[in-house]
Amino acid sequence: MKHLFADLCHMLIFLPLISLALSAVCDAFRSPASPLSSSPTLSRPLSRRTARRLSPQMLTNIFKPSVDAASLKREIGRIAKGKDNGIKVTPAEREKILSLVKQLESSSPIKAAAQSKRLNGLWRLVYTTTPGSSAGKLGPFVGDVTQMIDMDSDVYINYVDIGPVQAFLEASWDVLGPNRWRVKFQNIGFRVFGIPLAKNELKNVGDWRMTYLDDDYRILWARGSRQQPDASAMPENVYVLRRVS
């Protein structure tokens, strides 16, 4: 009992100090700039306002690591180099490039690419997941793939160059949304040493979903190229392109 009484005395001695410390902590969290901060009526709304300012989403954005777009582009180019536009990548390389693509997509500076003038110009294919002619494959050969876009005339042309042979695909588009095109393929043709050999009309369609665009890089997902009005049933392939001019 004697020890219990002594402990109680010690607690009573330190109680004022504890009270002062708690008061100091409360004062530190109270806004000194606001003359209304001590008002019991307004203390609850201010607390809710503070909670909104420090919402989980905002904290996530604050601590979210910044995306180094230039490094991601270089890494995609490094992995895809010498792989025939993606035809010869391994499954592991394919997964790695997809991861890099997703990181880039999260930081696209252009949020409405479908009508952006930055699409204008000549673009070279860096990587794609499609194994066919859109990857530059003509028979046993794989060529360089470029794409010219003219936003003023609503026309784009794909080129595949293999030595003196050039295949070209002409198309136009309808804008379906901020980042979507319905592509209408019109003609396909061939040239040898610049001399036209053949040109055939097409009526194929496809859907483009543009997920990244800046001054020198584009990423889009495309599906469909058959003679059907609904391309949504077809698989979607990614295309990564860099600006030439």
MARBA-3410 file (N, C-alpha, C, O; in Angstrom, 1 decimal):
245
0.8,-1.2,0.0,0.0,0.0,0.0,0.9,1.3,0.0,0.5,2.3,-0.6 ~ 2.0,1.2,0.7,2.9,2.3,0.8,3.5,2.6,-0.6,3.5,3.8,-0.9 ~ 3.9,1.6,-1.3,4.4,1.8,-2.7,3.3,2.4,-3.6,3.6,3.2,-4.4 ~ 2.1,1.9,-3.5,1.0,2.4,-4.3,0.8,3.8,-4.1,0.5,4.6,-5.0 ~ 0.8,4.3,-2.8,0.6,5.7,-2.4,1.7,6.5,-3.0,1.5,7.6,-3.5
3.0,6.0,-3.0,4.1,6.7,-3.5,3.9,6.9,-5.1,4.2,8.0,-5.6 ~ 3.5,5.8,-5.7,3.3,5.9,-7.2,2.2,7.0,-7.5,2.4,7.7,-8.5 ~ 1.2,7.0,-6.7,0.1,7.9,-7.0,0.6,9.4,-6.8,0.2,10.2,-7.6 ~ 1.5,9.6,-5.8,2.0,10.9,-5.6,2.8,11.3,-6.8,2.8,12.5,-7.3 ~ 3.7,10.4,-7.3,4.5,10.7,-8.5,3.6,11.1,-9.7,3.9,12.1,-10.4
2.5,10.4,-9.9,1.6,10.7,-11.0,1.0,12.0,-10.9,0.8,12.8,-11.8 ~ 0.6,12.4,-9.6,0.0,13.7,-9.4,1.0,14.8,-9.6,0.6,15.9,-10.1 ~ 2.3,14.5,-9.4,3.3,15.5,-9.6,3.5,15.8,-11.1,3.6,17.0,-11.5 ~ 3.5,14.7,-11.9,3.7,14.9,-13.3,2.5,15.2,-14.1,2.6,15.6,-15.3 ~ 1.3,15.1,-13.5,0.1,15.4,-14.2,0.0,16.8,-14.9,-0.4,16.9,-16.0
0.4,17.8,-14.1,0.4,19.2,-14.8,1.3,19.2,-16.0,1.0,19.9,-17.0 ~ 2.5,18.6,-15.9,3.4,18.6,-17.0,2.8,17.9,-18.3,3.0,18.3,-19.4 ~ 2.2,16.7,-18.0,1.5,16.0,-19.1,0.4,16.9,-19.7,0.3,16.9,-21.0 ~ -0.3,17.6,-18.9,-1.4,18.4,-19.4,-0.9,19.5,-20.3,-1.4,19.9,-21.3 ~ 0.3,20.1,-19.8,0.9,21.2,-20.6,1.4,20.7,-21.9,1.3,21.4,-23.0
2.0,19.5,-22.0,2.5,18.9,-23.2,1.4,18.6,-24.2,1.5,18.9,-25.4 ~ 0.3,18.1,-23.7,-0.9,17.8,-24.6,-1.4,19.1,-25.1,-1.8,19.2,-26.3 ~ -1.5,20.2,-24.3,-2.0,21.5,-24.8,-1.1,22.0,-25.8,-1.6,22.6,-26.8 ~ 0.2,21.8,-25.7,1.2,22.3,-26.7,1.0,21.6,-28.0,1.1,22.2,-29.1 ~ 0.8,20.3,-28.0,0.6,19.5,-29.2,-0.7,20.0,-29.9,-0.7,20.2,-31.1
-1.8,20.2,-29.1,-3.0,20.7,-29.7,-2.8,22.1,-30.4,-3.3,22.3,-31.5 ~ -2.1,23.0,-29.7,-1.8,24.3,-30.3,-1.0,24.2,-31.5,-1.2,25.0,-32.4 ~ -0.1,23.2,-31.6,0.7,23.1,-32.8,-0.1,22.7,-34.0,0.2,23.2,-35.1 ~ -1.2,21.9,-33.8,-2.0,21.5,-34.9,-3.1,22.5,-35.2,-3.8,22.4,-36.3 ~ -3.3,23.5,-34.4,-4.3,24.5,-34.6,-3.7,25.6,-35.5,-2.6,26.1,-35.2
-4.4,26.1,-36.5,-3.9,27.1,-37.4,-3.7,28.4,-36.8,-4.7,29.0,-36.3 ~ -2.4,28.9,-36.6,-2.2,30.2,-36.0,-2.7,31.4,-36.8,-2.9,32.5,-36.3 ~ -2.8,31.2,-38.1,-3.2,32.3,-39.0,-4.7,32.6,-39.0,-5.1,33.6,-39.4 ~ -5.5,31.6,-38.5,-6.9,31.8,-38.5,-7.4,32.3,-37.1,-7.2,31.6,-36.1 ~ -8.1,33.4,-37.1,-8.6,33.9,-35.8,-9.8,33.1,-35.4,-10.3,33.2,-34.2
-10.3,32.2,-36.2,-11.5,31.4,-35.9,-11.1,30.0,-35.5,-11.9,29.1,-35.2 ~ -9.8,29.7,-35.4,-9.3,28.4,-35.1,-9.7,27.8,-33.8,-9.8,26.6,-33.6 ~ -10.0,28.7,-32.8,-10.3,28.3,-31.5,-11.8,28.2,-31.3,-12.3,27.8,-30.2 ~ -12.6,28.5,-32.3,-14.0,28.4,-32.2,-14.5,27.0,-32.2,-14.2,26.3,-33.2 ~ -15.2,26.5,-31.2,-15.7,25.1,-31.1,-16.7,24.9,-32.2,-16.8,23.7,-32.7
-17.4,25.9,-32.7,-18.4,25.7,-33.8,-17.7,25.4,-35.1,-18.3,24.6,-35.9 ~ -16.6,26.0,-35.4,-15.9,25.8,-36.7,-14.8,24.7,-36.7,-14.3,24.4,-37.7 ~ -14.5,24.2,-35.5,-13.4,23.2,-35.5,-13.7,22.0,-36.2,-12.8,21.4,-36.9 ~ -14.9,21.5,-36.2,-15.3,20.3,-36.9,-15.2,20.4,-38.4,-14.6,19.6,-39.1 ~ -15.8,21.5,-39.0,-15.7,21.7,-40.5,-14.3,21.8,-40.9,-13.9,21.3,-42.0
-13.5,22.6,-40.2,-12.1,22.7,-40.5,-11.4,21.4,-40.6,-10.5,21.1,-41.4 ~ -11.7,20.5,-39.6,-11.1,19.2,-39.6,-11.5,18.4,-40.9,-10.6,17.7,-41.4 ~ -12.7,18.5,-41.3,-13.1,17.8,-42.5,-12.4,18.3,-43.7,-12.1,17.6,-44.6 ~ -12.3,19.7,-43.7,-11.6,20.3,-44.9,-10.1,19.8,-44.9,-9.6,19.5,-46.0 ~ -9.5,19.7,-43.8,-8.1,19.2,-43.7,-8.1,17.8,-44.2,-7.1,17.4,-44.9
-9.1,17.0,-43.8,-9.1,15.6,-44.2,-9.2,15.5,-45.7,-8.6,14.6,-46.3 ~ -10.0,16.4,-46.3,-10.2,16.4,-47.8,-8.8,16.7,-48.5,-8.5,16.1,-49.5 ~ -8.1,17.7,-47.9,-6.8,18.1,-48.5,-5.8,16.9,-48.4,-4.9,16.8,-49.2 ~ -6.0,16.1,-47.4,-5.0,15.0,-47.2,-5.7,13.6,-47.5,-5.5,12.6,-46.8 ~ -6.5,13.6,-48.5,-7.2,12.4,-48.9,-6.2,11.4,-49.4,-5.1,11.7,-49.8
-6.6,10.1,-49.3,-5.6,9.0,-49.8,-5.2,9.2,-51.2,-4.0,8.9,-51.6 ~ -6.1,9.7,-52.1,-5.7,9.9,-53.5,-4.7,10.9,-53.7,-3.7,10.8,-54.4 ~ -4.8,12.0,-52.9,-3.8,13.1,-53.0,-2.5,12.7,-52.4,-1.5,13.0,-53.0 ~ -2.5,11.9,-51.3,-1.3,11.4,-50.8,-0.6,10.4,-51.8,0.6,10.4,-51.9 ~ -1.4,9.6,-52.5,-0.9,8.8,-53.5,-0.2,9.6,-54.6,0.9,9.2,-55.1
-0.8,10.7,-55.0,-0.2,11.5,-56.1,1.0,12.2,-55.6,2.0,12.3,-56.4 ~ 1.1,12.6,-54.3,2.2,13.3,-53.8,3.4,12.3,-53.8,4.5,12.7,-54.2 ~ 3.2,11.1,-53.4,4.3,10.2,-53.2,4.5,9.3,-54.5,5.4,8.4,-54.4 ~ 3.7,9.5,-55.5,3.9,8.7,-56.7,5.1,9.0,-57.4,5.4,10.2,-57.7 ~ 6.0,8.0,-57.8,7.2,8.4,-58.4,7.0,8.9,-59.8,6.1,8.5,-60.5
7.8,9.9,-60.2,7.7,10.5,-61.5,8.2,9.6,-62.6,9.0,8.7,-62.4 ~ 7.6,9.7,-63.8,7.9,8.8,-64.9,9.0,9.5,-65.7,8.8,10.6,-66.2 ~ 10.1,8.8,-66.0,11.2,9.3,-66.8,10.9,8.8,-68.2,11.4,7.7,-68.6 ~ 10.2,9.6,-69.0,9.7,9.1,-70.3,10.9,8.9,-71.2,10.9,7.9,-72.0 ~ 11.9,9.7,-71.2,13.1,9.5,-72.1,13.8,8.2,-71.8,14.2,7.5,-72.8
13.9,7.8,-70.6,14.6,6.5,-70.2,13.7,5.3,-70.7,14.2,4.3,-71.2 ~ 12.4,5.5,-70.5,11.5,4.4,-70.9,11.6,4.2,-72.5,11.6,3.1,-72.9 ~ 11.6,5.3,-73.2,11.7,5.2,-74.7,13.0,4.5,-75.1,13.0,3.7,-76.0 ~ 14.1,4.9,-74.4,15.4,4.3,-74.8,15.4,2.9,-74.5,15.9,2.1,-75.3 ~ 14.8,2.4,-73.4,14.8,1.0,-73.1,13.9,0.2,-74.0,14.3,-0.9,-74.4
12.8,0.8,-74.5,12.0,0.1,-75.5,12.8,-0.1,-76.8,12.8,-1.1,-77.4 ~ 13.4,1.0,-77.2,14.3,1.0,-78.4,15.4,0.0,-78.3,15.7,-0.7,-79.2 ~ 16.0,-0.1,-77.1,17.1,-1.0,-76.9,16.7,-2.5,-77.0,17.3,-3.3,-77.7 ~ 15.5,-2.8,-76.4,15.0,-4.2,-76.5,14.6,-4.5,-77.9,14.8,-5.7,-78.3 ~ 13.9,-3.6,-78.6,13.3,-3.9,-79.9,14.4,-3.8,-81.0,14.1,-4.3,-82.1
15.5,-3.3,-80.7,16.5,-3.1,-81.8,17.0,-4.5,-82.4,17.3,-5.4,-81.6 ~ 17.0,-4.6,-83.7,17.4,-5.8,-84.4,16.4,-6.9,-84.3,16.7,-8.1,-84.6 ~ 15.2,-6.6,-83.8,14.2,-7.7,-83.6,13.1,-7.6,-84.7,12.0,-8.1,-84.5 ~ 13.4,-7.1,-85.9,12.4,-7.0,-87.0,11.1,-6.4,-86.5,10.0,-7.1,-86.7 ~ 11.1,-5.3,-85.9,9.9,-4.5,-85.5,9.1,-5.3,-84.5,7.9,-4.9,-84.3
9.7,-6.2,-83.8,9.0,-7.0,-82.7,8.7,-8.4,-83.1,8.3,-9.2,-82.2 ~ 8.9,-8.8,-84.3,8.6,-10.2,-84.8,9.5,-11.2,-84.1,9.1,-12.3,-83.8 ~ 10.8,-10.8,-83.8,11.7,-11.7,-83.2,12.0,-11.6,-81.7,12.9,-12.2,-81.2 ~ 11.1,-10.8,-81.0,11.3,-10.7,-79.6,10.9,-12.0,-78.9,10.1,-12.7,-79.3 ~ 11.6,-12.3,-77.7,11.2,-13.4,-76.9,10.0,-13.1,-76.1,9.6,-11.9,-75.9
9.3,-14.1,-75.5,8.2,-13.8,-74.6,8.5,-12.9,-73.5,7.8,-12.0,-73.1 ~ 9.7,-13.1,-72.9,10.2,-12.2,-71.8,10.4,-10.8,-72.2,10.0,-9.9,-71.5 ~ 10.9,-10.6,-73.4,11.1,-9.3,-74.0,9.8,-8.6,-74.3,9.6,-7.4,-74.1 ~ 8.9,-9.4,-74.7,7.5,-8.9,-75.0,6.9,-8.4,-73.8,6.3,-7.3,-73.7 ~ 7.0,-9.1,-72.7,6.4,-8.7,-71.4,7.1,-7.5,-70.9,6.4,-6.6,-70.3
8.4,-7.4,-71.0,9.1,-6.2,-70.6,8.7,-5.0,-71.3,8.5,-3.9,-70.7 ~ 8.6,-5.1,-72.6,8.2,-3.9,-73.4,6.8,-3.5,-73.1,6.5,-2.3,-73.0 ~ 5.9,-4.5,-72.8,4.5,-4.1,-72.5,4.5,-3.3,-71.1,3.8,-2.4,-71.0 ~ 5.4,-3.8,-70.2,5.5,-3.0,-68.9,5.9,-1.6,-69.1,5.4,-0.7,-68.5 ~ 6.9,-1.4,-70.0,7.4,-0.1,-70.3,6.4,0.8,-71.0,6.2,1.9,-70.7
5.6,0.1,-71.9,4.6,0.8,-72.6,3.5,1.3,-71.6,3.1,2.5,-71.6 ~ 3.1,0.5,-70.6,2.1,0.9,-69.6,2.6,2.0,-68.8,1.8,2.9,-68.5 ~ 3.9,2.0,-68.4,4.4,3.2,-67.7,4.4,4.5,-68.5,4.0,5.5,-67.9 ~ 4.7,4.4,-69.8,4.7,5.6,-70.6,3.2,6.1,-70.7,3.0,7.3,-70.7 ~ 2.3,5.1,-70.9,0.9,5.5,-71.1,0.4,6.3,-69.9,-0.5,7.2,-70.1
0.9,6.0,-68.7,0.4,6.7,-67.5,0.8,8.1,-67.5,0.3,8.9,-66.6 ~ 1.7,8.6,-68.4,2.2,9.9,-68.3,2.0,10.7,-69.6,2.8,11.6,-69.8 ~ 1.1,10.3,-70.5,1.0,10.9,-71.8,0.7,12.4,-71.6,-0.3,12.8,-70.9 ~ 1.5,13.3,-72.2,1.2,14.7,-72.1,0.0,15.2,-72.9,-0.5,16.3,-72.6 ~ -0.4,14.4,-73.9,-1.5,14.8,-74.7,-2.7,13.9,-74.3,-2.6,12.7,-74.5
-3.7,14.4,-73.8,-4.9,13.6,-73.3,-5.9,13.4,-74.3,-6.8,12.5,-74.2 ~ -5.9,14.2,-75.4,-6.9,14.0,-76.5,-6.1,14.0,-77.8,-6.0,15.0,-78.5 ~ -5.6,12.8,-78.2,-4.6,12.7,-79.3,-5.3,12.7,-80.6,-4.7,13.0,-81.7 ~ -6.6,12.3,-80.7,-7.2,12.0,-82.0,-7.2,13.1,-82.9,-7.3,12.9,-84.2 ~ -7.2,14.4,-82.4,-7.3,15.5,-83.3,-6.1,16.4,-83.1,-6.1,17.6,-83.5
-5.0,15.9,-82.5,-3.9,16.7,-82.2,-3.0,16.9,-83.4,-2.8,16.0,-84.2 ~ -2.6,18.1,-83.7,-1.7,18.4,-84.8,-0.3,17.8,-84.6,0.5,17.7,-85.6 ~ 0.0,17.3,-83.4,1.3,16.6,-83.2,1.4,15.3,-83.9,2.4,14.7,-84.1 ~ 0.2,14.8,-84.4,0.3,13.6,-85.2,0.8,13.8,-86.6,1.3,12.9,-87.2 ~ 0.8,15.0,-87.0,1.3,15.3,-88.4,2.8,14.9,-88.5,3.6,15.1,-87.6
3.2,14.4,-89.7,4.6,14.1,-90.0,4.8,12.6,-90.3,3.9,11.9,-90.6 ~ 6.1,12.3,-90.4,6.5,10.9,-90.7,7.0,10.2,-89.5,7.8,10.8,-88.7 ~ 6.5,9.0,-89.3,6.8,8.2,-88.1,7.4,6.9,-88.5,7.0,6.3,-89.5 ~ 8.3,6.4,-87.7,8.9,5.1,-88.0,8.5,4.1,-86.9,8.5,4.4,-85.7 ~ 8.1,2.8,-87.3,7.7,1.8,-86.4,8.9,1.3,-85.6,9.9,0.9,-86.2
8.8,1.3,-84.3,9.8,0.8,-83.4,9.5,-0.6,-83.0,10.4,-1.5,-82.9 ~ 8.2,-0.9,-82.7,7.8,-2.2,-82.1,6.3,-2.4,-82.3,5.6,-1.4,-82.2 ~ 6.0,-3.6,-82.6,4.6,-4.0,-82.6,4.4,-5.4,-82.2,5.3,-6.2,-82.3 ~ 3.2,-5.8,-81.8,2.9,-7.2,-81.4,2.3,-7.9,-82.6,2.1,-9.1,-82.5 ~ 1.9,-7.2,-83.7,1.3,-7.9,-84.8,2.4,-8.7,-85.6,3.5,-8.1,-85.8
2.1,-9.9,-86.1,3.2,-10.6,-86.8,3.1,-10.4,-88.3,3.9,-11.0,-89.1 ~ 2.1,-9.7,-88.8,1.8,-9.7,-90.2,2.5,-8.5,-91.0,3.5,-8.0,-90.6 ~ 1.8,-8.1,-92.1,2.3,-7.1,-93.0,2.4,-5.7,-92.3,3.3,-4.9,-92.7 ~ 1.6,-5.5,-91.2,1.7,-4.2,-90.5,3.0,-4.1,-89.8,3.4,-3.0,-89.4 ~ 3.7,-5.2,-89.5,5.0,-5.2,-88.9,6.1,-5.2,-90.0,7.3,-5.2,-89.6
5.7,-5.0,-91.2,6.7,-4.9,-92.3,7.1,-6.3,-93.0,8.0,-6.3,-93.7 ~ 6.3,-7.3,-92.6,6.6,-8.6,-93.2,5.9,-8.8,-94.5,4.7,-8.8,-94.6 ~ 6.7,-9.0,-95.5,6.2,-9.3,-96.9,6.9,-10.6,-97.3,8.1,-10.6,-97.7 ~ 6.1,-11.7,-97.3,6.7,-13.0,-97.6,7.8,-13.3,-96.6,7.5,-13.2,-95.4 ~ 9.0,-13.8,-97.0,10.0,-14.1,-96.0,10.8,-12.9,-95.6,11.8,-13.1,-94.7
10.5,-11.7,-96.1,11.3,-10.5,-95.8,10.6,-9.6,-94.8,9.4,-9.6,-94.8 ~ 11.4,-8.9,-94.1,10.8,-7.8,-93.2,11.5,-6.5,-93.5,12.7,-6.4,-93.5 ~ 10.7,-5.5,-93.8,11.2,-4.2,-94.2,11.0,-3.1,-93.1,10.5,-3.4,-92.0 ~ 11.5,-1.9,-93.4,11.3,-0.8,-92.6,9.9,-0.2,-92.8,9.4,-0.1,-93.9 ~ 9.2,0.1,-91.7,7.8,0.6,-91.7,7.8,2.0,-91.3,8.3,2.4,-90.2
7.2,2.9,-92.1,7.0,4.3,-91.8,5.5,4.6,-92.0,4.8,3.9,-92.8 ~ 5.1,5.7,-91.4,3.7,6.1,-91.5,3.7,7.6,-91.6,4.2,8.4,-90.8 ~ 3.1,8.1,-92.7,2.9,9.6,-92.9,1.5,10.0,-92.6,0.5,9.4,-93.1 ~ 1.3,11.0,-91.7,0.0,11.4,-91.3,-0.1,12.9,-91.7,0.7,13.7,-91.4 ~ -1.2,13.2,-92.4,-1.6,14.6,-92.8,-2.9,14.9,-92.2,-4.0,14.5,-92.7
-2.9,15.6,-91.1,-4.2,15.9,-90.3,-5.1,16.9,-91.1,-6.3,16.9,-90.9 ~ -4.5,17.7,-92.0,-5.3,18.7,-92.7,-6.1,18.0,-93.8,-7.3,18.4,-94.1 ~ -5.6,16.9,-94.4,-6.4,16.2,-95.4,-7.0,14.9,-94.9,-7.7,14.2,-95.7 ~ -6.8,14.6,-93.6,-7.4,13.3,-93.1,-6.9,12.1,-93.8,-7.7,11.2,-94.1 ~ -5.7,12.1,-94.1,-5.1,10.9,-94.9,-3.8,10.5,-94.2,-3.0,11.3,-93.7
-3.6,9.2,-94.1,-2.3,8.6,-93.7,-1.9,7.5,-94.7,-2.8,6.8,-95.2 ~ -0.6,7.3,-94.8,-0.1,6.3,-95.7,1.0,5.5,-94.9,1.9,6.1,-94.4 ~ 0.8,4.2,-94.9,1.8,3.3,-94.4,2.7,2.9,-95.5,2.3,2.6,-96.6 ~ 4.0,2.9,-95.2,5.0,2.4,-96.2,5.8,1.2,-95.6,6.2,1.3,-94.4 ~ 6.1,0.2,-96.4,7.0,-0.8,-96.1,8.1,-0.9,-97.2,7.8,-1.1,-98.4
9.3,-0.6,-96.8,10.4,-0.6,-97.8,11.4,-1.8,-97.6,11.9,-2.0,-96.5 ~ 11.5,-2.6,-98.6,12.5,-3.7,-98.6,13.3,-3.5,-99.9,12.9,-3.9,-101.0 ~ 14.5,-3.0,-99.7,15.4,-2.7,-100.9,14.7,-1.8,-101.8,14.2,-0.7,-101.4 ~ 14.6,-2.1,-103.1,14.0,-1.3,-104.1,12.5,-1.4,-104.2,11.8,-0.6,-104.9 ~ 11.9,-2.3,-103.4,10.5,-2.5,-103.4,9.8,-1.7,-102.2,10.3,-1.7,-101.1
8.7,-1.1,-102.6,7.9,-0.3,-101.6,6.5,-0.7,-101.7,5.9,-0.6,-102.8 ~ 5.9,-1.2,-100.6,4.5,-1.4,-100.5,3.9,-0.2,-99.7,4.5,0.4,-98.8 ~ 2.7,0.3,-100.1,2.0,1.4,-99.5,0.6,1.1,-99.3,-0.1,0.5,-100.1 ~ 0.0,1.6,-98.2,-1.4,1.4,-97.8,-1.9,2.8,-97.5,-1.4,3.5,-96.6 ~ -2.9,3.2,-98.2,-3.6,4.5,-98.0,-4.9,4.4,-97.2,-5.6,3.4,-97.4
-5.1,5.3,-96.3,-6.3,5.2,-95.5,-6.7,6.6,-95.0,-6.0,7.6,-95.1 ~ -8.0,6.7,-94.6,-8.5,7.9,-93.9,-9.1,7.5,-92.6,-9.0,6.3,-92.2 ~ -9.8,8.4,-91.9,-10.3,8.0,-90.6,-11.5,8.9,-90.2,-11.7,10.0,-90.7 ~ -12.3,8.4,-89.3,-13.3,9.2,-88.6,-12.9,9.2,-87.1,-12.5,8.2,-86.6 ~ -13.1,10.3,-86.5,-12.8,10.5,-85.1,-14.0,10.0,-84.3,-15.1,10.4,-84.4
-13.7,9.0,-83.4,-14.8,8.4,-82.6,-14.8,8.9,-81.1,-15.7,8.7,-80.4 ~ -13.7,9.5,-80.7,-13.6,10.0,-79.4,-12.3,10.8,-79.2,-11.5,10.9,-80.2 ~ -12.0,11.2,-78.0,-10.7,12.0,-77.8,-9.5,11.3,-78.2,-8.5,11.9,-78.6 ~ -9.5,9.9,-78.1,-8.3,9.2,-78.4,-8.6,8.0,-79.4,-7.8,7.0,-79.4 ~ -9.7,8.1,-80.1,-10.0,6.9,-81.0,-10.3,7.3,-82.4,-10.9,8.4,-82.7
-9.8,6.5,-83.3,-10.1,6.6,-84.7,-10.8,5.4,-85.2,-10.5,4.3,-84.8 ~ -11.7,5.5,-86.2,-12.2,4.4,-87.0,-11.5,4.6,-88.3,-11.8,5.5,-89.1 ~ -10.5,3.7,-88.6,-9.7,3.8,-89.8,-10.3,3.1,-91.0,-10.8,2.0,-90.8 ~ -10.3,3.8,-92.1,-10.9,3.2,-93.3,-9.8,3.1,-94.4,-9.4,4.1,-95.0 ~ -9.4,1.8,-94.6,-8.4,1.6,-95.5,-8.9,1.7,-97.0,-10.0,1.2,-97.3
-8.2,2.4,-97.8,-8.7,2.7,-99.1,-8.0,2.0,-100.3,-8.6,1.4,-101.2 ~ -6.7,2.0,-100.3,-5.9,1.5,-101.4,-4.6,0.8,-100.9,-4.0,1.2,-99.9 ~ -4.2,-0.2,-101.6,-2.9,-0.8,-101.4,-2.1,-0.9,-102.7,-2.8,-1.2,-103.7 ~ -0.9,-0.7,-102.7,-0.1,-0.7,-104.0,1.4,-1.0,-103.8,1.8,-1.1,-102.6 ~ 2.1,-1.1,-104.9,3.5,-1.5,-104.9,4.2,-0.6,-105.9,3.7,-0.2,-106.9
5.5,-0.3,-105.5,6.4,0.4,-106.4,7.7,-0.4,-106.4,8.1,-0.9,-105.4 ~ 8.4,-0.4,-107.5,9.8,-0.9,-107.6,10.6,0.2,-108.3,10.4,0.6,-109.4 ~ 11.7,0.5,-107.6,12.5,1.7,-108.0,11.7,2.9,-108.3,12.0,3.7,-109.1 ~ 10.6,3.1,-107.5,9.8,4.3,-107.6,8.7,4.2,-108.7,8.0,5.1,-108.8 ~ 8.7,3.1,-109.4,7.8,2.9,-110.5,6.5,2.2,-110.0,6.7,1.1,-109.6
5.3,2.8,-110.1,4.1,2.1,-109.7,3.9,0.8,-110.5,4.0,0.8,-111.7 ~ 3.6,-0.3,-109.8,3.3,-1.6,-110.5,1.8,-1.9,-110.4,1.2,-2.4,-111.3 ~ 1.2,-1.7,-109.2,-0.2,-2.1,-109.0,-0.8,-1.3,-107.9,-0.1,-0.8,-107.0 ~ -2.1,-1.1,-108.0,-2.8,-0.4,-106.9,-4.2,-1.0,-106.9,-5.0,-0.9,-107.8 ~ -4.6,-1.5,-105.7,-5.9,-2.1,-105.5,-6.8,-1.4,-104.5,-6.2,-1.0,-103.4
-8.0,-1.4,-104.7,-8.9,-0.7,-103.7,-9.2,-1.6,-102.6,-9.4,-2.9,-102.7 ~ -9.4,-1.1,-101.4,-9.7,-1.8,-100.2,-11.0,-1.2,-99.5,-11.3,0.0,-99.8 ~ -11.7,-2.0,-98.8,-12.8,-1.6,-98.0,-12.7,-2.0,-96.5,-13.7,-2.2,-95.9 ~ -11.5,-2.3,-96.1,-11.3,-2.7,-94.7,-11.4,-1.6,-93.7,-11.3,-0.4,-94.1 ~ -11.7,-2.0,-92.5,-11.8,-1.0,-91.4,-11.0,-1.4,-90.2,-10.7,-2.6,-90.1
-10.7,-0.5,-89.3,-9.9,-0.8,-88.1,-10.2,0.2,-87.1,-10.6,1.4,-87.4 ~ -10.0,-0.1,-85.8,-10.1,0.9,-84.7,-8.7,1.1,-84.1,-8.0,0.2,-83.8 ~ -8.4,2.4,-83.9,-7.2,2.8,-83.3,-7.5,3.4,-81.9,-8.4,4.3,-81.8 ~ -6.8,3.0,-80.9,-6.9,3.6,-79.6,-5.6,4.2,-79.2,-4.6,3.5,-79.0 ~ -5.5,5.5,-79.2,-4.2,6.2,-79.0,-4.0,6.5,-77.5,-4.8,7.1,-76.8
-2.9,5.9,-77.0,-2.7,5.9,-75.5,-1.5,6.8,-75.1,-1.3,7.1,-73.9 ~ -0.6,7.2,-76.1,0.5,8.1,-75.7,0.9,8.9,-76.9,0.9,8.4,-78.1 ~ 1.1,10.2,-76.7,1.6,11.1,-77.8,2.4,12.2,-77.2,1.9,12.9,-76.2 ~ 3.6,12.4,-77.7,4.3,13.6,-77.4,5.0,14.1,-78.7,4.6,13.8,-79.7 ~ 6.0,15.0,-78.6,6.6,15.5,-79.8,7.3,14.5,-80.6,7.4,14.7,-81.9
7.8,13.4,-80.1,8.6,12.5,-80.9,8.2,11.0,-80.7,9.0,10.2,-81.2 ~ 7.1,10.7,-80.0,6.8,9.3,-79.7,5.3,9.1,-79.7,4.6,10.0,-79.3 ~ 4.9,8.0,-80.2,3.5,7.6,-80.2,3.3,6.2,-79.8,4.1,5.3,-80.1 ~ 2.2,5.9,-79.1,1.8,4.5,-78.8,0.3,4.4,-79.1,-0.5,5.3,-78.7 ~ -0.1,3.4,-79.9,-1.5,3.2,-80.2,-1.8,1.7,-80.2,-0.9,0.9,-80.4
-3.0,1.4,-79.9,-3.5,0.0,-80.0,-4.5,-0.1,-81.1,-5.4,0.7,-81.2 ~ -4.3,-1.1,-82.0,-5.2,-1.2,-83.2,-5.8,-2.6,-83.2,-5.1,-3.6,-82.9 ~ -7.0,-2.6,-83.7,-7.6,-3.9,-83.9,-8.4,-3.8,-85.2,-9.0,-2.8,-85.6 ~ -8.5,-5.0,-85.9,-9.3,-5.1,-87.1,-8.7,-4.5,-88.4,-8.0,-3.5,-88.3 ~ -8.9,-5.2,-89.5,-8.5,-4.7,-90.8,-9.3,-5.6,-91.8,-8.9,-5.6,-93.0
-10.3,-6.1,-91.4,-11.1,-7.0,-92.3,-12.3,-6.2,-92.8,-12.6,-5.1,-92.4 ~ -13.0,-6.8,-93.8,-14.2,-6.2,-94.4,-15.4,-6.4,-93.5,-16.3,-7.2,-93.8 ~ -15.4,-5.7,-92.3,-16.5,-5.9,-91.4,-16.7,-4.5,-90.7,-15.7,-3.9,-90.3 ~ -17.9,-4.1,-90.4,-18.1,-2.8,-89.7,-17.7,-2.8,-88.3,-17.4,-1.7,-87.8 ~ -17.7,-4.0,-87.6,-17.3,-4.0,-86.2,-16.0,-4.7,-86.1,-15.9,-6.0,-86.2
-14.9,-4.0,-85.7,-13.6,-4.6,-85.5,-13.4,-5.0,-84.1,-12.3,-5.5,-83.8 ~ -14.3,-4.7,-83.2,-14.1,-5.0,-81.8,-13.9,-6.4,-81.4,-13.3,-6.7,-80.4 ~ -14.3,-7.3,-82.3,-14.2,-8.8,-82.0,-12.8,-9.3,-82.3,-12.5,-10.4,-82.0 ~ -12.0,-8.5,-83.0,-10.6,-8.9,-83.4,-9.6,-8.5,-82.3,-9.8,-7.6,-81.5 ~ -8.5,-9.2,-82.3,-7.4,-9.0,-81.2,-6.8,-7.6,-81.4,-6.8,-7.1,-82.5
-6.4,-7.0,-80.3,-5.8,-5.7,-80.3,-4.3,-5.8,-80.2,-3.7,-6.6,-79.4 ~ -3.5,-5.1,-81.1,-2.1,-5.1,-81.1,-1.6,-3.7,-80.8,-2.2,-2.7,-81.2 ~ -0.4,-3.6,-80.1,0.2,-2.3,-79.8,1.2,-2.0,-80.9,1.9,-2.8,-81.4 ~ 1.3,-0.7,-81.1,2.3,-0.1,-82.1,3.0,1.0,-81.4,2.4,1.9,-80.8 ~ 4.3,1.0,-81.4,5.2,2.0,-80.9,5.9,2.7,-82.0,6.6,2.0,-82.8
5.8,4.0,-82.2,6.4,4.7,-83.3,7.2,5.9,-82.8,6.8,6.5,-81.8 ~ 8.3,6.3,-83.5,9.0,7.5,-83.1,9.0,8.4,-84.4,9.0,7.9,-85.5 ~ 9.1,9.7,-84.1,9.0,10.6,-85.2,10.3,10.6,-86.0,11.4,10.6,-85.5 ~ 10.2,10.7,-87.3,11.3,10.9,-88.3,11.4,12.4,-88.7,12.5,12.9,-88.7 ~ 10.2,12.9,-89.0,10.2,14.4,-89.4,8.8,14.9,-89.1,8.6,16.1,-89.4
END
